Amino acid sequence: MARSDIRRSAPNGRQPEKAPASSWWWRLIRRLFVWGVALALLAAIVLAVAVGLTAQTLPSYNQLKSSQAGQMIVVRARDGSELFSMGPSYGKWLPYDQIPQVMKDAMLSTEDRRFRSHIGVDPVGIARSFYVRYREGRFKQGGSTITQQLARTVFLNNDRTWSRKLREVVLALAIEWKFSKDQILEAYLNKVYFGGGAYGVDSASRKFFGHPGTDLSLPEASIIAGLVKAPSHYSPTADAKAAIDRAKVVLALMEQNGAISAAQAGSVDYASIRFAAESGQNSARYFTDWALPQLDLLLGDNTEPIEVWTTLDPKLQAAATDSIKVNAPAGAQGALVSMDRDGAVLAMVGGTDYVTSNYNRATNAVRQPGSAWKLFVYLAALEAGYTPNAKVMDEPVTIDGWSPRNSGGTYAGQIDVRTAFAYSKNTVAAQLGNEVGFSSVAGMARRFGITTPISTYPSMVLGSNEVRLIDMTRAFAAVSAKGQAIEPYGISKVTTTDGRVLYQRDARGGQMLVPAYVSAGITDLLQSAVSIGTGRAAQIGRPVAGKTGTTTSNKDGWFLGFSSGITTGVWMGRDDDKPVTGLQGGTAPARAFASYMKVAVANRPIEKFDTEVTLPAWQLEPDDETNLMGNPEEYYYPDEQGNLVDPATGRTVRRTDQGQPVQSQPQPGPNDNGGLEPVPPPPPPPAANQDFLNEATGRSKEPAGRPRSGQP
């Protein structure tokens, strides 16, 4: 018998059983299970390592609080009120125990009902999301937890990719590893985006309801919680009805999760909610557009949310805006800059309407100042030895082929410097500029803060160089400060949102630009220009010193002046440089100045100007020291009705028919013995008769009915 035919018998004489046909399936399943478990363990280990390493790289909680998507800047006025905010607004950081419970309940019920039980990722939520996707054909519900949303808000973006989702999961697990549930919820509620630039519940509460997040009511909390799903769609400022409809869904979820009772949900009255008005653009933006770029110099690199405390006075800003709108001629623009005695900008208007045109004419436009430039001519002349009482000749003159003429074409002959300035005599300014040197005038302008190019042609004395309004206002402010340099500024302090000071402006004194006798002399001239000269429309019932300016063909009108420590400059004209009918510095600009200044100085004491000139020894001649200026106590200022007021007594002073001041005479009255008190002798007659005054001012040479000469 062949070997191959021999069959071995099994022990006990039994034949071997055949293995079941399905056994290999079980072996495959066991192997897959073992490999699956091994791979799962390996993945878990890798994930744990990744989470651990990620947790080590996460910032501390304090650093997490300060991180943000872009810099938030809240701009505040002089009184602390908010002017506006820019960039993402985070409001105040609210600690966990200061966030209203209704806000926490509304957010958890809406976004993550199992927040307290999961580890950063919610498998139930993910499964539900995929089930809805299968049933509806699209993802209708998100499976992200609050922790995942926080990871995405702080560290990631909204790209819909699997790699981003994987990183989000790792970050969420790491966040849960490193921080407590209360910390995570606190950070989320202070950082989640609610639309309109508002990040966090405090910012959203202030934006939509006008009060801090600590004061949120149940209906308000439900509206805010409903915004997370689609901030732009459900925003109350965009669609109040959609926001309320979404809030009702939130209330239903809160009731379903046991956060509120059915009675509480039913008692909510959304009709009683008052949404905060949307803040629009206004003239204060001219100021902030000028001031905020200075932050780069004050702070350097900074990404923290900050609050910028400015010098702008809201009341004065409103008055400035109204004064420009009311007084600017039809078709013309207007600008105004007002500074306190230390250079703090109290008001700034760069045009008649910021929405229509945000071009800042107060700081960017360069225009010819006309006779307002004579400030520098007379400053140079006073520094060179002239005095307000010095005699000059108002007569035709030609300098290097240039022949200036006065407004009206008349000449007054010999007059004093004060009169020449008050009536803005062009020929006198030309002679003074030629005598002291046109380069000296240019140097004086530079000294007082003019930053634009300056030519030294003879016509420069009449304001042919283009200047900025803010620079001219700065120059007049330096005169108000008795010759001390003034630096305009708009930011007084910068803090973080929690109050930490990053920058504080120190009180500083500028260098003296001119001697005291020069600043006193120019103040004398400026006061005369308002009291009796071309700037009479700028009178406000207290001492004012200032100067008008009008350019050729009435293209530009200026008035700049000061009173009670506030200096204000006004410009009016067209952007296309076309003439404006009737525009002169002594008309609309002076009226706008007066309208604004009556509000600006209303709560300030009346201040008498220091116009007493004490000349240096080199300039005094023997026996002349007591006769240079006359008695400084004999100056007057006009009240709101145009009546002259004696600064020493506060009493109204009568005028003669020729406009000269005459002290009212006391009437005799009974004395203690029943008789009449003697009447004091009358004051001495004026130093010059009226014929002489007419000759000095040029009135006698003017045709009847013709206005007095002098270019404003």
C-alpha positions in Angstrom: 0.0 0.0 0.0 1.4 3.4 -0.9 2.4 5.8 1.8 0.2 8.5 0.5 -2.8 6.2 0.9 -2.1 5.6 4.6 -4.2 7.8 6.9 -3.2 8.2 10.4 -5.7 7.7 13.0 -6.5 10.3 15.6 -6.0 9.6 19.2 -8.7 7.5 20.7 -9.4 6.3 17.1 -11.4 9.5 16.2 -11.1 11.5 13.0 -10.1 15.3 13.4 -12.9 17.8 13.2 -12.9 20.5 10.5 -12.6 24.1 11.7 -15.8 26.2 11.2 -15.8 28.1 8.0 -16.4 31.4 9.8 -13.5 31.1 12.3 -11.3 33.2 10.1 -13.8 36.1 10.2 -13.5 36.1 14.0 -9.7 35.9 13.8 -9.8 38.9 11.4 -12.1 40.8 13.7 -10.0 40.1 16.7 -6.9 41.2 14.9 -8.7 44.4 13.7 -9.9 45.0 17.2 -6.4 44.6 18.7 -4.9 46.8 16.0 -7.7 49.3 16.4 -7.2 49.4 20.2 -3.4 49.7 19.7 -3.9 52.4 17.1 -6.4 54.2 19.4 -4.0 54.0 22.3 -1.2 55.3 20.1 -3.5 58.1 18.8 -4.5 58.8 22.4 -0.9 58.9 23.4 0.0 61.2 20.5 -3.0 63.4 21.2 -2.1 63.5 24.9 1.4 64.5 24.1 0.2 67.1 21.6 -2.3 68.5 24.1 0.3 68.5 26.8 2.9 70.3 24.7 0.2 72.7 23.5 -0.9 73.4 27.0 2.7 74.3 27.9 2.8 76.9 25.1 -0.5 78.5 26.0 -0.2 82.0 27.5 -1.1 82.6 31.1 -4.6 83.6 32.0 -3.6 87.2 32.4 -1.9 87.1 28.9 -5.0 85.4 27.5 -7.1 88.3 28.9 -5.0 90.9 27.2 -4.8 89.2 23.8 -7.1 90.6 21.1 -7.9 90.6 17.4 -6.7 94.1 16.6 -6.3 97.1 18.9 -9.3 98.7 20.5 -9.1 102.4 21.1 -11.7 104.3 23.1 -11.4 108.1 22.7 -12.6 110.2 25.6 -13.3 114.0 25.8 -11.9 116.4 28.4 -14.7 115.5 30.8 -14.3 111.8 30.4 -17.3 111.2 28.2 -16.7 108.8 25.3 -16.4 110.5 21.9 -16.2 107.3 19.9 -14.3 104.0 19.7 -12.3 102.5 16.9 -11.1 99.0 16.1 -12.5 96.0 17.9 -14.2 97.1 21.1 -13.7 94.9 24.1 -15.2 97.1 26.8 -14.4 96.4 30.4 -13.2 92.9 31.3 -15.8 91.5 33.6 -14.7 88.9 36.2 -16.7 85.8 36.4 -18.6 86.8 39.5 -19.6 90.2 38.0 -21.2 88.7 34.9 -24.9 88.5 35.4 -26.2 84.9 35.9 -28.8 85.3 33.3 -26.0 86.1 30.8 -24.1 83.0 31.7 -27.3 80.8 31.6 -28.4 82.3 28.3 -25.0 81.6 26.7 -24.6 78.0 28.0 -28.2 77.1 27.0 -27.7 78.4 23.5 -24.1 77.4 22.7 -23.0 74.5 25.0 -25.5 72.9 27.4 -23.0 70.2 28.4 -20.2 72.7 29.1 -19.7 71.6 32.7 -19.4 67.9 31.8 -17.2 67.6 28.6 -13.4 67.9 28.4 -13.4 70.6 25.7 -14.9 68.5 22.9 -18.5 67.2 23.1 -18.9 63.8 21.2 -22.7 64.0 21.7 -22.8 67.4 20.1 -20.6 66.2 17.2 -22.8 63.2 16.7 -25.9 65.3 16.7 -24.4 67.7 14.2 -23.6 64.8 11.8 -27.1 63.4 12.3 -28.7 66.7 11.4 -26.3 66.8 8.4 -27.5 63.4 7.3 -31.2 64.3 7.8 -31.2 67.8 6.4 -28.5 67.4 3.7 -26.4 70.2 5.2 -24.7 71.2 8.5 -27.5 73.0 10.3 -26.2 72.7 13.9 -22.6 73.2 15.0 -20.9 70.7 17.2 -18.3 73.2 18.6 -18.2 73.7 22.3 -17.6 77.0 24.0 -14.0 76.0 24.6 -13.5 75.3 20.9 -15.1 78.7 20.0 -12.7 80.3 22.5 -9.7 78.6 20.9 -10.9 79.7 17.5 -11.5 83.3 18.6 -8.2 83.7 20.3 -5.7 81.5 18.3 -7.3 80.5 15.0 -9.4 81.8 12.1 -12.7 80.6 10.6 -11.3 78.6 7.7 -13.5 75.6 7.1 -10.6 73.0 6.7 -10.0 69.7 8.5 -6.5 70.8 9.6 -7.9 73.9 11.2 -10.6 71.8 12.9 -7.9 69.4 14.2 -5.9 72.2 15.6 -9.0 73.6 17.2 -9.7 70.3 19.0 -6.1 70.1 20.3 -6.3 73.7 21.5 -9.6 73.1 23.2 -8.3 70.1 25.1 -5.2 72.1 26.1 -7.3 75.0 27.3 -9.5 72.6 29.4 -6.3 71.1 30.8 -4.8 74.4 31.8 -7.7 76.5 32.9 -10.8 76.0 35.0 -14.4 75.9 33.7 -15.1 79.3 35.3 -12.0 80.8 33.7 -12.9 79.5 30.3 -16.5 80.8 30.5 -15.3 84.1 31.8 -12.8 84.5 28.9 -15.3 83.4 26.4 -17.9 85.9 27.5 -15.3 88.7 27.5 -14.0 87.8 24.0 -16.7 86.4 21.8 -17.7 88.6 18.9 -21.3 90.0 19.0 -21.2 92.2 15.9 -20.6 95.9 15.2 -17.0 95.7 16.3 -18.1 94.6 19.9 -16.2 91.8 21.5 -17.4 90.7 24.9 -20.6 91.2 26.8 -19.7 94.5 28.3 -18.9 96.0 24.9 -22.0 94.6 23.4 -24.1 95.8 26.3 -22.8 99.3 25.9 -23.1 99.3 22.2 -26.7 97.9 21.9 -28.2 99.1 25.2 -26.1 102.0 26.4 -25.1 100.6 29.8 -22.4 98.3 31.3 -22.6 94.5 31.0 -23.0 94.1 34.7 -26.5 95.6 34.4 -27.9 93.2 31.8 -31.5 92.1 32.2 -33.0 88.7 31.1 -34.4 90.0 27.8 -31.1 91.9 27.0 -29.0 88.8 27.9 -31.1 86.7 25.5 -30.6 89.2 22.7 -26.9 89.2 23.2 -26.6 85.4 23.5 -28.6 85.1 20.2 -26.1 87.2 18.4 -23.3 84.6 18.5 -24.9 82.5 15.8 -24.9 85.3 13.2 -23.8 88.7 14.5 -24.5 90.7 11.4 -27.9 89.1 10.7 -29.3 89.4 14.2 -27.7 92.8 15.2 -30.3 95.0 16.8 -28.8 98.0 15.0 -29.4 96.3 11.7 -32.7 94.5 12.3 -34.3 94.8 15.7 -37.1 92.4 14.8 -34.7 89.6 13.8 -32.7 90.2 17.0 -35.9 89.8 19.1 -37.1 86.8 17.2 -33.7 85.1 17.8 -33.9 86.1 21.5 -37.2 84.3 21.9 -35.5 81.1 20.7 -32.8 81.6 23.3 -35.5 82.0 26.0 -37.1 78.8 24.9 -33.8 77.0 25.2 -33.2 78.5 28.6 -36.6 77.2 29.8 -35.9 73.8 28.2 -32.6 73.5 30.1 -34.1 74.6 33.4 -32.2 77.9 33.6 -35.5 79.8 33.9 -39.1 78.9 34.6 -42.0 79.1 32.2 -43.3 82.1 34.2 -40.1 84.0 33.8 -40.0 83.3 30.1 -43.6 84.4 29.7 -43.0 87.6 31.6 -40.3 89.0 29.3 -41.5 92.1 27.5 -39.3 92.9 24.5 -41.3 96.0 23.6 -40.0 97.7 26.7 -36.3 97.4 25.6 -34.7 100.6 24.4 -31.8 100.1 22.1 -29.0 102.7 22.2 -28.9 105.1 19.4 -26.2 104.4 16.8 -23.5 107.0 17.1 -22.8 108.8 13.9 -20.0 110.8 12.4 -19.7 114.4 13.8 -17.3 117.3 13.8 -15.3 115.9 16.7 -13.9 113.4 14.1 -11.9 116.3 12.7 -10.1 116.6 16.0 -9.6 112.8 16.5 -8.3 112.4 13.0 -5.6 115.0 13.9 -4.9 113.8 17.4 -4.8 110.0 17.2 -1.9 109.6 14.8 0.2 111.2 17.6 -0.2 107.9 19.5 2.6 106.3 17.5 5.0 108.9 18.9 3.6 108.8 22.4 3.4 105.0 22.9 5.5 103.4 20.2 4.5 99.8 19.5 1.4 98.9 21.5 -1.3 96.4 20.9 -3.2 96.6 24.2 -6.8 98.0 24.3 -6.4 101.6 25.4 -8.4 104.6 26.4 -7.2 108.0 25.0 -8.1 111.0 27.1 -8.2 114.1 24.9 -8.4 117.8 25.5 -11.6 118.3 23.5 -14.4 120.0 25.4 -17.8 118.7 24.1 -19.7 121.8 24.9 -17.1 124.1 23.2 -17.0 121.7 20.2 -20.7 122.0 19.8 -20.5 125.8 20.0 -17.6 125.8 17.5 -19.6 123.6 15.1 -22.6 125.9 15.3 -20.6 129.1 14.9 -19.1 127.8 11.6 -22.4 126.4 10.2 -24.4 129.5 11.0 -21.8 132.1 9.9 -20.1 130.5 6.9 -21.3 132.2 3.6 -23.3 130.0 1.2 -21.0 127.8 -0.8 -18.0 128.4 1.5 -16.3 126.2 3.9 -15.1 127.2 7.4 -12.6 126.0 10.0 -11.9 126.8 13.6 -9.2 125.9 16.1 -9.4 126.9 19.8 -6.6 126.5 22.3 -6.3 126.9 26.1 -3.4 128.9 27.5 -1.2 125.8 27.6 -1.8 124.7 24.0 -4.6 122.2 24.8 -6.9 122.1 21.8 -10.4 122.7 23.2 -12.3 122.6 19.9 -11.5 121.9 16.3 -13.7 122.2 13.2 -12.3 121.2 9.9 -15.3 121.9 7.7 -19.0 122.5 7.7 -19.9 118.8 7.5 -17.6 115.8 8.3 -19.9 113.3 6.6 -19.8 115.3 3.3 -16.1 116.0 3.5 -13.7 114.7 6.1 -10.8 116.9 4.8 -9.5 118.8 7.8 -9.1 122.5 6.7 -8.0 123.4 10.2 -4.8 121.4 10.1 -4.2 120.4 6.4 -5.3 123.3 4.2 -2.8 126.0 3.3 -4.2 129.4 2.5 -3.0 133.0 2.3 -3.7 134.8 5.7 -3.9 138.3 4.3 -3.4 141.0 6.9 -3.4 138.5 9.8 0.2 138.0 8.7 0.9 141.5 9.9 1.2 140.0 13.4 4.7 139.0 12.5 5.6 142.3 10.8 4.7 144.3 13.9 6.3 141.8 16.2 9.6 142.3 14.3 9.1 146.1 14.3 8.4 146.2 18.1 11.5 144.0 18.7 13.5 146.4 16.6 12.6 149.4 18.7 9.2 150.7 17.6 6.5 151.3 20.2 2.7 151.5 19.8 2.9 155.3 20.0 5.7 155.7 17.5 4.9 157.9 14.5 4.8 156.4 11.0 3.7 157.7 7.6 0.7 156.3 5.8 1.5 157.4 2.3 2.1 155.8 -1.1 5.3 153.8 -1.2 7.2 151.6 -3.8 9.6 148.9 -2.7 11.6 147.1 -5.4 9.0 147.9 -8.0 6.1 146.8 -5.8 3.6 149.5 -4.8 1.1 148.4 -2.1 -2.2 150.3 -1.6 -4.6 150.6 1.2 -8.1 149.2 1.1 -10.2 152.1 -0.2 -7.1 153.8 -1.8 -6.8 156.5 0.9 -3.8 157.6 3.0 -3.9 159.2 6.4 -0.5 160.8 6.5 1.3 160.8 9.9 -0.3 158.4 12.4 1.0 156.2 15.2 1.8 152.5 15.0 -1.4 151.6 17.0 -3.7 153.3 14.5 -1.8 151.8 11.6 -2.3 148.3 13.0 -5.9 148.9 14.1 -7.0 150.0 10.6 -4.6 147.5 8.8 -2.7 150.1 6.8 -0.8 148.2 4.1 1.6 151.0 3.2 2.8 151.2 6.8 3.2 147.4 7.1 5.3 147.5 3.9 7.5 150.2 5.2 8.0 148.5 8.5 8.8 145.2 6.8 11.3 146.9 4.5 13.0 148.7 7.4 13.4 145.7 9.8 14.1 143.3 6.9 11.8 140.8 5.2 14.0 138.0 6.4 13.4 139.2 10.0 9.7 139.0 9.5 10.1 135.5 8.1 12.3 134.6 11.1 9.7 135.9 13.5 7.0 133.8 11.8 9.2 130.7 12.1 9.9 131.6 15.7 6.1 131.6 16.4 5.4 128.3 14.8 4.7 128.8 11.1 5.7 125.5 9.4 4.9 126.2 5.8 7.5 127.7 3.3 8.0 131.4 3.6 9.2 133.7 0.8 10.9 137.0 1.5 9.5 139.0 -1.4 8.3 142.4 -0.3 4.6 141.4 -0.8 5.0 138.8 2.0 4.2 141.5 4.6 0.6 141.5 3.4 0.2 137.7 3.8 1.1 136.2 0.4 2.7 133.2 2.0 0.3 130.2 2.6 -0.2 129.0 6.1 -2.2 126.6 8.1 -5.0 127.7 10.5 -3.6 125.7 13.4 -0.2 127.3 13.0 -1.6 130.8 12.9 -3.7 130.1 16.0 -0.6 128.7 17.7 1.2 132.0 17.0 -1.6 134.1 18.5 -1.7 131.8 21.5 2.0 132.5 22.1 1.2 136.2 22.2 -1.6 135.5 24.7 1.0 133.6 26.8 3.1 136.8 26.9 5.6 135.7 24.3 6.0 132.1 25.5 6.1 129.3 22.9 3.0 127.2 22.8 2.8 123.7 21.4 -0.8 122.5 20.4 -1.7 119.1 21.8 -4.8 117.0 21.9 -3.9 114.0 24.1 -3.5 114.5 27.8 -3.4 110.8 29.0 -3.5 107.3 27.7 -4.5 104.3 29.9 -5.3 100.7 29.5 -8.9 99.7 29.9 -8.2 98.7 33.5 -6.8 102.1 34.3 -3.0 101.6 34.0 -1.4 104.8 32.8 0.7 104.4 29.7 1.3 108.1 29.0 0.7 111.3 31.0 1.4 114.7 29.6 3.6 116.7 31.9 3.0 120.4 32.5 5.7 122.2 30.6 6.7 125.8 29.9 7.8 126.9 26.4 10.8 129.1 25.7 10.3 132.9 25.6 10.1 133.9 21.9 10.2 137.7 22.4 10.9 140.0 25.3 8.1 141.0 27.6 7.9 144.5 26.2 7.3 143.1 22.7 4.5 140.8 23.8 2.9 143.7 25.7 3.2 146.0 22.7 1.7 143.6 20.3 -1.2 142.8 22.7 -1.8 146.6 22.8 -2.1 146.7 19.0 -4.3 143.6 18.9 -6.7 145.0 21.5 -6.9 148.2 19.5 -7.8 146.3 16.4 -10.9 144.8 18.1 -11.8 147.9 20.1 -11.7 150.5 17.3 -10.4 148.8 14.2 -11.3 146.2 11.7 -12.2 143.5 14.2 -15.0 145.3 16.0 -17.4 142.4 15.1 -15.4 140.2 17.4 -16.3 142.1 20.6 -17.8 139.9 23.3 -18.3 142.1 26.3 -14.8 141.6 27.8 -11.2 142.4 26.6 -10.4 140.8 23.3 -7.2 141.1 21.3 -7.2 139.9 17.7 -6.6 140.6 14.0 -8.6 140.2 10.8 -7.3 139.0 7.5 -8.7 139.2 4.0 -7.1 138.1 0.8 -7.4 139.5 -2.8 -10.9 139.3 -4.3 -12.3 138.1 -0.9 -11.1 134.5 -1.4 -10.1 134.0 2.2 -11.4 135.5 5.4 -9.6 135.2 8.8 -10.0 136.2 12.4 -7.7 135.2 15.1 -7.7 136.4 18.7 -7.8 135.6 22.4 -9.6 136.5 25.6 -9.4 135.1 29.1 -6.7 132.6 28.3 -8.5 131.1 25.2 -7.1 131.6 21.7 -9.3 130.9 18.7 -8.6 131.1 15.0 -11.3 131.1 12.3 -10.9 130.7 8.5 -13.5 130.8 5.8 -13.3 130.4 2.0 -14.0 128.0 -0.8 -12.1 124.8 -1.5 -11.7 125.8 -5.1 -10.2 129.2 -4.2 -12.9 131.1 -5.9 -14.0 134.5 -4.5 -16.7 134.7 -1.9 -18.9 137.7 -2.2 -18.8 140.0 0.8 -16.3 137.8 2.7 -13.9 139.8 4.9 -12.1 138.9 8.0 -14.1 141.5 9.9 -17.4 140.0 8.9 -18.3 136.3 9.0 -15.1 135.1 10.6 -15.2 137.7 13.3 -18.8 137.0 14.0 -18.1 133.2 14.2 -15.3 134.0 16.6 -17.6 136.1 18.8 -20.3 133.5 18.7 -18.0 130.8 19.9 -16.0 132.8 22.4 -19.0 134.0 24.3 -19.6 130.3 25.1 -15.9 129.4 25.6 -15.2 132.1 28.2 -18.6 132.3 29.9 -17.3 130.6 33.0 -13.9 132.3 33.1 -13.0 135.5 34.9 -12.5 138.6 32.9 -8.8 139.2 32.4 -7.3 142.6 31.7 -4.4 142.4 29.2 -0.9 143.4 30.2 -0.1 146.2 27.7 2.2 148.2 29.9 5.5 148.4 28.0 8.7 148.5 30.0 11.4 149.2 27.5 15.0 147.9 27.9 17.6 150.4 28.9 19.2 150.6 25.5 16.0 151.8 24.0 15.2 154.6 26.5 16.4 158.2 26.0 16.8 160.6 28.9 13.6 162.3 30.0 11.5 160.1 27.7 10.7 157.2 30.1 7.4 158.6 31.4 6.0 159.8 28.0 6.3 156.8 25.8 2.9 155.1 26.3 0.7 157.2 28.3 -1.4 155.9 31.2 -2.2 152.2 30.7 -5.2 152.6 33.1 -7.0 154.7 30.4 -7.7 151.7 28.1 -11.3 150.5 27.8 -13.1 147.5 26.3 -16.6 147.3 24.7 -19.4 145.3 26.3 -21.9 143.2 24.4 -23.9 146.3 23.4 -20.8 148.1 22.2 -20.6 150.4 25.2 -17.1 151.2 26.5 -16.3 149.8 30.0 -13.6 151.1 32.3 -11.7 148.0 33.4 -10.7 149.7 36.7 -14.2 150.4 37.8 -16.4 148.2 35.7 -18.6 151.3 34.8 -19.9 152.2 31.4 -18.1 155.1 29.7 -19.9 157.5 27.5 -18.6 158.4 24.0 -18.4 161.8 22.4 -20.1 162.4 19.1 -16.7 161.5 17.6 -16.6 158.2 19.4 -14.1 159.2 22.1 -14.6 157.9 25.6 -15.8 160.3 28.3 -16.2 159.3 31.9 -19.7 159.8 33.2 -19.8 162.7 35.7 -21.0 162.3 39.2 -23.9 164.5 40.2 -23.8 166.6 43.4 -25.5 164.9 46.3 -26.4 165.7 50.0 -23.6 165.4 52.5 -23.9 164.5 56.2 -24.8 168.2 57.1 -27.6 168.4 54.6 -25.7 170.4 52.1 -24.4 169.4 48.7 -21.1 167.7 48.1 -18.9 169.7 45.7 -18.7 168.3 42.2 -15.1 167.2 41.3 -13.5 169.2 38.5 -14.1 167.9 35.0 -11.4 165.8 33.4 -8.7 167.6 31.3 -9.6 168.1 27.6 -8.3 165.5 25.1 -4.7 165.8 24.0 -5.8 166.5 20.4 -8.8 168.1 18.8 -11.1 166.3 16.4 -9.6 167.9 13.3 -6.3 166.5 14.2 -7.8 163.0 14.8 -9.6 163.2 11.4 -6.3 164.1 9.7 -4.5 161.2 11.5 -7.0 158.6 10.6 -7.5 159.8 7.0 -11.2 160.6 7.5 -10.8 164.2 6.3 -9.5 162.9 2.9 -12.3 160.4 2.3 -15.3 161.4 0.2 -18.6 161.8 2.0 -20.4 158.5 2.5 -17.3 156.4 1.8 -16.3 153.9 4.5 -13.1 154.3 6.4 -10.0 152.8 4.7 -7.9 149.9 5.9 -7.8 146.4 4.6 -9.2 143.9 7.2 
